[in-house]
Amino acid sequence: MSKSKNDFSYVTGKMLKFIDENPTCFHVIENLKKRLQDEGFTELFECFEWKLKPGNYFVTRNDSSIISFKIPKKDFKGFYMIASHSDSPSFKIKENPEMEAGGAYIKLNVEKYGGMLCAEWFDRPLSVAGRLVVRGKDGAVESKLVNVDRNLLMLPALAIHMNRDANQGYSYNAQNDMLPIFGDNDSKDSFFDIVAEAAGVKKEDILSHDLFLYNRVKPTLWGAKEEYIASSRLDDQECVYTTFEGFLAAQPSDNVAVHCVFDNEEVGSGTKQGAASTFLKDTLTRINDSLGRTQQQYYTAVAQSFMISADNAHAIHPNYLDKADPVNRPVMNKGIVIKYNANQKYTTDAVSAGAFKLMCEKAGVPYQTFTNRSDMAGGSTLGNISTTQVAVNTVDIGLAQLAMHSPYESAGSKDPEYLAAVSKVFYEYI
């Protein structure tokens, strides 16, 4: 995207391009891999022994999570980590997805992935992207990314004449109300033909799939001074991209710089590639062991480590001001949001918040605070989950946004630059 009269940051424009190019978690990780390879990082594989020396590396799990890291030239003090997530709420394509309807249509059978705002999926051009598992050479299986890069599907809303109470509130049934139209009856049995062609494989070679719906509406700037952005998947690709830019730009320090992107945060992180898995612990342990360090040295390094859990936060909504805490009321474009919760849904405490505020001051970046209303439960994120495996001081932060878990969310055009800047300072901390 080119700059407009708002002169929004270079980081924001590149971030929106990144989000537009990455409709699923698998695409996010593939594009991060390519960027790391271009930057000279060495790919590691969990199924092989690691023999490391000072340098830059990355490892993936399930093609949907990635951990990249920089080992300093001298013995390190600890691990300085930022974690975000690659997934966003969507609808997953079920097995045998085609369904006839009314003798006139073919629709697709889907199920909800994560907690989304259902109504916003109606009347938008949609398509399908994700991962195929196909027959490879010599009887092996191979993974193929696929993106059907055209307006393929639509989920038309029911006319007001047929539901006069629609504007009084409606409870959507995922099985009955949320199945998108694929085509007319002549399109029967052609869905996987289209998917196979987009992936460059034969239909008969498709063994299985992880396919998701995605919104085709492009990212955009909006507002009187174009001070806002709107895009799909701001939660959490906004944090993925900006912290990754800070990670790459940071100069070496006395710590191992670690950038983590986990899958499945939207469904609880309890998978082999989620924040609750051993992925981070396994990686840090292998770094320590492969450098000839002892288990005691690993423990002392963890004790001197720090993590930023980066997952977007709720901005105050102009039409629902009463939903926000009376005093902790984040605003878009006013800086990074530090998130607190007494019941530890967010891991921020006085120590981690104080350390992060100093980093913001060093970077010249504004910050603000978020707490839920005391009578309303909020969501959780990566920090309190990942620390069950690797117990380190952690601060939960994010960028303020509106319409979280909609297929088209809004945020501030200035904030991405703030998070990229403080991430760089964080990784350079000595």
Wavefront OBJ file of the C-alpha trace (Angstrom):
o trace
v 0.000 0.000 0.000
v 1.290 3.488 -0.813
v 1.408 6.300 1.709
v -1.520 8.690 1.907
v -2.011 12.176 3.283
v -1.822 10.639 6.760
v 1.844 9.733 6.102
v 1.306 6.622 8.195
v 4.392 4.705 9.140
v 6.364 2.497 6.812
v 5.883 -0.303 9.346
v 2.088 -0.019 9.153
v 1.998 -0.186 5.368
v 4.264 -3.231 5.273
v 2.248 -4.858 8.034
v -1.030 -4.497 6.140
v 0.593 -6.030 3.077
v 1.842 -8.913 5.236
v -1.632 -9.568 6.655
v -3.231 -9.434 3.219
v -0.776 -12.057 1.958
v -1.329 -14.432 4.877
v -4.907 -15.704 5.115
v -4.084 -18.595 7.493
v -1.598 -19.561 10.195
v 0.223 -21.791 7.694
v 0.834 -18.862 5.363
v 2.076 -16.723 8.254
v 4.724 -19.273 9.183
v 5.777 -19.921 5.584
v 6.317 -16.216 4.976
v 8.241 -15.763 8.218
v 10.435 -18.708 7.188
v 11.201 -17.112 3.837
v 12.074 -13.824 5.492
v 14.380 -15.559 7.979
v 16.107 -17.499 5.210
v 16.618 -14.263 3.286
v 18.172 -12.785 6.445
v 20.635 -15.688 6.688
v 18.972 -17.690 9.482
v 19.613 -21.452 9.507
v 16.610 -23.774 9.646
v 16.673 -26.495 12.305
v 14.505 -29.588 12.508
v 13.220 -31.199 15.680
v 13.796 -34.684 14.277
v 17.567 -34.128 13.955
v 20.308 -33.436 16.470
v 21.255 -29.796 16.918
v 24.887 -28.689 16.876
v 24.773 -24.965 17.468
v 27.261 -22.151 17.691
v 26.772 -18.385 17.878
v 24.472 -17.389 15.032
v 20.856 -17.137 13.931
v 18.410 -20.061 13.700
v 14.746 -21.016 13.481
v 12.610 -24.123 13.947
v 8.958 -24.820 13.102
v 6.335 -27.219 14.397
v 3.264 -28.361 12.463
v 3.942 -25.691 9.799
v 1.883 -23.359 11.984
v 4.260 -22.339 14.814
v 7.801 -21.008 14.636
v 10.553 -20.062 17.070
v 13.502 -18.026 15.776
v 16.508 -17.074 17.859
v 19.888 -15.356 17.867
v 22.756 -16.833 19.907
v 25.322 -14.182 20.955
v 29.037 -14.671 20.427
v 29.795 -14.768 24.147
v 28.116 -16.882 26.799
v 24.598 -15.611 27.381
v 22.832 -14.446 30.535
v 19.261 -15.416 29.720
v 16.523 -15.657 27.094
v 14.686 -12.511 26.014
v 11.475 -13.608 24.355
v 8.408 -12.184 22.635
v 5.441 -14.457 21.945
v 2.425 -13.868 19.700
v 0.042 -16.153 17.813
v -0.500 -17.068 14.172
v -4.174 -18.092 14.256
v -7.381 -16.060 14.118
v -11.048 -17.022 14.550
v -12.548 -18.456 11.379
v -14.584 -21.342 9.991
v -12.846 -24.622 9.209
v -13.912 -26.703 6.233
v -15.211 -30.103 7.354
v -14.521 -33.408 5.676
v -16.832 -34.125 2.697
v -17.884 -30.468 2.726
v -20.303 -30.170 -0.209
v -23.999 -30.114 0.688
v -26.996 -29.760 -1.643
v -29.631 -27.223 -0.589
v -33.080 -26.506 -1.959
v -32.426 -28.297 -5.213
v -30.598 -25.148 -6.359
v -27.377 -24.618 -4.401
v -24.227 -26.299 -3.223
v -23.028 -25.015 0.126
v -20.025 -25.962 2.245
v -20.195 -27.650 5.621
v -18.016 -25.724 8.081
v -17.445 -25.519 11.835
v -16.378 -22.652 14.066
v -12.710 -22.241 14.944
v -12.340 -19.990 17.960
v -14.812 -17.458 19.290
v -15.851 -15.101 16.525
v -18.477 -12.446 15.892
v -20.699 -14.455 13.539
v -22.811 -11.643 12.082
v -19.830 -9.932 10.475
v -19.167 -12.948 8.223
v -22.355 -12.333 6.233
v -22.470 -10.555 2.873
v -18.712 -10.401 2.306
v -16.716 -12.077 -0.458
v -15.004 -15.120 1.032
v -12.558 -17.732 -0.092
v -10.638 -20.745 1.195
v -6.974 -21.176 2.153
v -4.836 -23.453 4.280
v -2.870 -26.665 4.005
v -3.296 -29.817 1.938
v -1.613 -33.130 2.688
v -0.985 -34.926 -0.602
v 0.663 -38.063 -1.940
v 4.342 -37.439 -2.531
v 7.096 -39.417 -4.131
v 7.979 -42.903 -2.910
v 4.798 -43.233 -0.880
v 5.568 -40.270 1.398
v 3.144 -37.483 2.242
v 3.779 -33.819 1.513
v 2.216 -30.585 2.733
v 1.103 -27.983 0.218
v -0.044 -24.467 0.966
v -3.120 -23.365 -0.927
v -4.980 -20.103 -1.361
v -7.906 -19.941 -3.761
v -7.160 -16.333 -4.612
v -10.552 -15.231 -5.891
v -14.019 -14.455 -4.595
v -15.293 -18.012 -4.237
v -17.960 -18.027 -1.525
v -20.634 -15.893 0.059
v -22.716 -16.204 3.209
v -25.882 -14.220 2.393
v -27.876 -12.857 5.307
v -31.567 -13.660 5.653
v -33.743 -10.759 4.458
v -35.410 -8.654 7.133
v -38.819 -9.567 5.640
v -38.245 -13.200 6.684
v -36.987 -12.393 10.166
v -38.620 -9.212 11.437
v -36.855 -9.605 14.784
v -33.358 -9.743 13.292
v -32.436 -6.320 14.684
v -33.654 -7.316 18.133
v -30.834 -9.827 18.475
v -30.316 -13.257 16.983
v -28.554 -16.384 18.189
v -26.683 -17.898 15.260
v -26.646 -21.674 14.919
v -23.293 -22.693 13.444
v -24.711 -25.737 11.655
v -27.783 -24.065 10.193
v -26.925 -20.392 9.712
v -23.206 -20.261 8.907
v -22.758 -22.457 5.819
v -21.533 -20.441 2.801
v -22.844 -20.849 -0.749
v -20.276 -22.379 -3.100
v -22.301 -22.463 -6.319
v -25.378 -23.746 -8.085
v -26.156 -27.424 -8.617
v -23.863 -27.565 -11.655
v -20.914 -26.979 -9.299
v -21.491 -30.251 -7.450
v -18.304 -32.251 -6.784
v -16.042 -29.452 -8.033
v -14.836 -27.898 -4.775
v -11.682 -30.000 -4.544
v -11.065 -29.553 -8.273
v -10.776 -25.825 -7.614
v -8.634 -26.330 -4.506
v -6.330 -28.807 -6.283
v -5.836 -26.445 -9.230
v -4.959 -23.565 -6.886
v -2.419 -25.765 -5.086
v -0.933 -27.190 -8.290
v -1.720 -30.793 -7.371
v -3.986 -33.537 -8.653
v -7.357 -33.871 -6.960
v -6.883 -37.619 -6.513
v -3.601 -36.985 -4.645
v -5.268 -34.982 -1.868
v -5.275 -37.126 1.269
v -6.457 -34.603 3.847
v -6.762 -30.893 4.485
v -6.748 -28.044 7.006
v -8.749 -25.416 5.119
v -10.337 -22.250 6.481
v -12.630 -19.507 5.240
v -11.153 -16.033 5.017
v -12.501 -12.560 4.304
v -11.473 -11.174 0.896
v -11.971 -7.485 1.761
v -8.607 -5.715 1.475
v -6.949 -3.819 4.354
v -7.591 -0.101 4.284
v -6.963 3.220 5.997
v -9.967 5.139 7.278
v -10.958 8.096 9.467
v -10.999 11.881 9.036
v -7.201 11.946 8.883
v -6.853 8.277 7.940
v -5.675 7.705 11.476
v -7.173 4.214 11.627
v -6.641 0.937 9.815
v -9.032 -1.911 9.136
v -8.072 -5.436 8.189
v -8.781 -9.073 8.804
v -6.645 -10.857 11.400
v -5.227 -7.811 13.196
v -5.555 -10.086 16.220
v -2.830 -11.253 16.224
v -0.889 -10.735 12.993
v -0.403 -7.087 13.961
v 1.722 -8.218 16.919
v 3.387 -11.003 14.910
v 4.651 -8.638 12.234
v 5.684 -5.674 14.368
v 7.565 -7.694 16.991
v 9.256 -9.703 14.237
v 10.499 -6.484 12.640
v 11.946 -5.437 15.988
v 13.559 -8.844 16.407
v 15.284 -8.677 13.023
v 16.430 -5.086 13.482
v 17.892 -5.575 16.979
v 21.641 -5.548 17.493
v 23.236 -8.436 19.458
v 23.096 -8.357 23.255
v 24.253 -10.608 26.104
v 21.021 -12.606 25.877
v 19.580 -15.112 23.439
v 16.942 -13.177 21.498
v 13.905 -15.421 20.918
v 10.842 -14.681 18.786
v 7.909 -17.104 19.159
v 4.753 -17.414 17.083
v 2.391 -20.100 18.395
v -0.702 -21.587 16.797
v -4.075 -22.374 18.388
v -4.254 -19.507 20.889
v -7.853 -18.939 19.839
v -8.830 -22.446 20.970
v -6.882 -22.599 24.224
v -3.284 -23.334 23.111
v -3.530 -26.974 24.255
v -1.962 -28.544 21.162
v 1.512 -29.807 20.309
v 2.191 -26.482 18.570
v 0.415 -24.214 21.053
v 1.793 -22.089 23.878
v 0.823 -24.811 26.365
v 2.997 -27.352 24.552
v 6.642 -28.191 25.169
v 7.732 -26.390 21.979
v 9.341 -23.420 23.734
v 10.803 -25.470 26.582
v 12.208 -28.029 24.135
v 13.804 -25.302 22.038
v 15.416 -23.450 24.940
v 16.687 -26.703 26.456
v 18.235 -27.772 23.157
v 19.933 -24.390 22.736
v 21.437 -24.744 26.195
v 22.501 -28.380 25.748
v 23.936 -27.996 22.257
v 26.253 -25.241 23.470
v 27.697 -27.555 26.106
v 26.051 -25.781 29.022
v 24.889 -27.663 32.120
v 21.353 -28.092 33.402
v 22.210 -25.736 36.271
v 23.242 -23.112 33.724
v 19.880 -23.568 31.990
v 18.027 -22.948 35.244
v 20.038 -19.818 36.012
v 19.450 -18.536 32.471
v 15.686 -19.035 32.781
v 15.732 -17.237 36.129
v 17.306 -14.212 34.375
v 14.934 -14.312 31.395
v 11.971 -12.172 30.410
v 8.992 -12.601 28.083
v 6.643 -10.176 26.379
v 3.315 -11.810 25.570
v 2.003 -9.734 22.664
v -1.699 -10.086 21.885
v -3.994 -7.210 21.025
v -6.113 -5.342 23.564
v -9.572 -3.764 23.595
v -9.818 -0.046 22.892
v -12.722 1.849 24.421
v -15.700 1.757 22.061
v -17.473 5.111 21.506
v -20.921 3.497 21.503
v -20.287 1.208 24.481
v -18.265 3.296 26.920
v -19.879 1.507 29.843
v -18.177 -1.760 28.810
v -14.758 -0.360 29.753
v -13.133 -0.008 33.151
v -13.836 3.429 34.691
v -10.186 4.544 34.553
v -8.083 2.083 32.530
v -9.428 2.901 29.078
v -7.017 2.330 26.170
v -7.354 4.405 23.013
v -6.084 3.620 19.524
v -2.903 5.494 18.524
v -2.025 6.290 22.148
v 0.636 3.639 22.572
v 1.187 0.088 23.687
v -1.355 -1.354 26.109
v -0.125 -3.111 29.261
v -2.769 -5.626 30.346
v -3.517 -6.503 33.984
v -5.795 -9.072 35.604
v -5.930 -9.976 39.296
v -6.891 -13.577 38.478
v -3.818 -13.962 36.272
v -5.542 -14.274 32.911
v -2.773 -11.808 32.125
v 0.605 -12.408 33.767
v 1.593 -8.774 34.246
v 2.732 -7.941 37.755
v 4.454 -4.924 39.282
v 7.934 -6.197 38.397
v 7.247 -7.059 34.767
v 5.167 -3.915 34.203
v 7.890 -1.719 35.671
v 10.556 -3.296 33.477
v 8.417 -2.900 30.364
v 7.631 0.745 31.129
v 11.363 1.462 31.322
v 11.816 -0.152 27.906
v 9.025 1.990 26.469
v 10.661 5.099 27.897
v 14.005 4.094 26.411
v 12.359 3.593 23.013
v 10.439 6.879 23.269
v 7.155 4.990 22.961
v 3.927 5.860 24.833
v 2.100 3.228 26.864
v -1.300 2.881 28.509
v -3.102 0.341 30.681
v -6.020 -2.058 30.367
v -8.064 -3.855 32.981
v -11.503 -5.374 32.593
v -14.455 -3.988 34.494
v -14.473 -5.710 37.866
v -17.855 -7.276 37.102
v -16.901 -8.608 33.636
v -14.721 -11.560 32.738
v -12.143 -11.045 30.018
v -10.185 -13.316 27.732
v -6.828 -14.934 28.280
v -3.715 -15.011 26.148
v -0.297 -16.633 25.706
v 1.631 -15.449 28.743
v -0.075 -17.330 31.547
v -0.131 -20.483 29.405
v 3.475 -20.521 28.194
v 4.843 -19.873 31.691
v 3.503 -23.252 32.833
v 6.333 -24.699 30.718
v 8.982 -21.969 31.041
v 8.511 -19.903 34.203
v 9.868 -16.406 33.546
v 8.884 -12.854 34.379
v 6.247 -11.966 31.780
v 4.303 -8.886 30.808
v 1.120 -9.088 28.728
v 0.785 -6.283 26.219
v -0.966 -5.517 22.940
v -2.157 -2.781 20.614
v -5.580 -1.225 21.110
v -8.226 -2.301 18.618
v -11.961 -2.409 18.028
v -14.170 -5.263 16.781
v -11.838 -7.979 18.088
v -12.694 -11.382 16.554
v -14.594 -9.829 13.688
v -13.424 -10.833 10.189
v -12.662 -7.125 9.691
v -11.110 -5.402 12.713
v -9.961 -1.829 13.329
v -6.879 -0.350 15.005
v -4.678 2.745 15.015
v -2.304 3.478 12.132
v 0.418 4.845 14.462
v 0.601 2.010 16.986
v 2.394 -0.643 14.855
v 5.492 1.551 14.697
v 5.458 1.869 18.488
v 5.504 -1.896 19.012
v 8.237 -2.458 16.432
v 10.364 0.202 18.150
v 10.007 -1.116 21.687
v 10.591 -4.685 20.490
v 13.943 -3.654 19.062
v 14.928 -1.966 22.321
v 13.789 -5.013 24.295
v 15.991 -7.399 22.343
v 18.971 -5.068 22.660
v 18.580 -4.848 26.435
v 21.717 -5.836 28.379
l 1 2 3 4 5 6 7 8 9 10 11 12 13 14 15 16 17 18 19 20 21 22 23 24 25 26 27 28 29 30 31 32 33 34 35 36 37 38 39 40 41 42 43 44 45 46 47 48 49 50 51 52 53 54 55 56 57 58 59 60 61 62 63 64 65 66 67 68 69 70 71 72 73 74 75 76 77 78 79 80 81 82 83 84 85 86 87 88 89 90 91 92 93 94 95 96 97 98 99 100 101 102 103 104 105 106 107 108 109 110 111 112 113 114 115 116 117 118 119 120 121 122 123 124 125 126 127 128 129 130 131 132 133 134 135 136 137 138 139 140 141 142 143 144 145 146 147 148 149 150 151 152 153 154 155 156 157 158 159 160 161 162 163 164 165 166 167 168 169 170 171 172 173 174 175 176 177 178 179 180 181 182 183 184 185 186 187 188 189 190 191 192 193 194 195 196 197 198 199 200 201 202 203 204 205 206 207 208 209 210 211 212 213 214 215 216 217 218 219 220 221 222 223 224 225 226 227 228 229 230 231 232 233 234 235 236 237 238 239 240 241 242 243 244 245 246 247 248 249 250 251 252 253 254 255 256 257 258 259 260 261 262 263 264 265 266 267 268 269 270 271 272 273 274 275 276 277 278 279 280 281 282 283 284 285 286 287 288 289 290 291 292 293 294 295 296 297 298 299 300 301 302 303 304 305 306 307 308 309 310 311 312 313 314 315 316 317 318 319 320 321 322 323 324 325 326 327 328 329 330 331 332 333 334 335 336 337 338 339 340 341 342 343 344 345 346 347 348 349 350 351 352 353 354 355 356 357 358 359 360 361 362 363 364 365 366 367 368 369 370 371 372 373 374 375 376 377 378 379 380 381 382 383 384 385 386 387 388 389 390 391 392 393 394 395 396 397 398 399 400 401 402 403 404 405 406 407 408 409 410 411 412 413 414 415 416 417 418 419 420 421 422 423 424 425 426 427 428 429 430
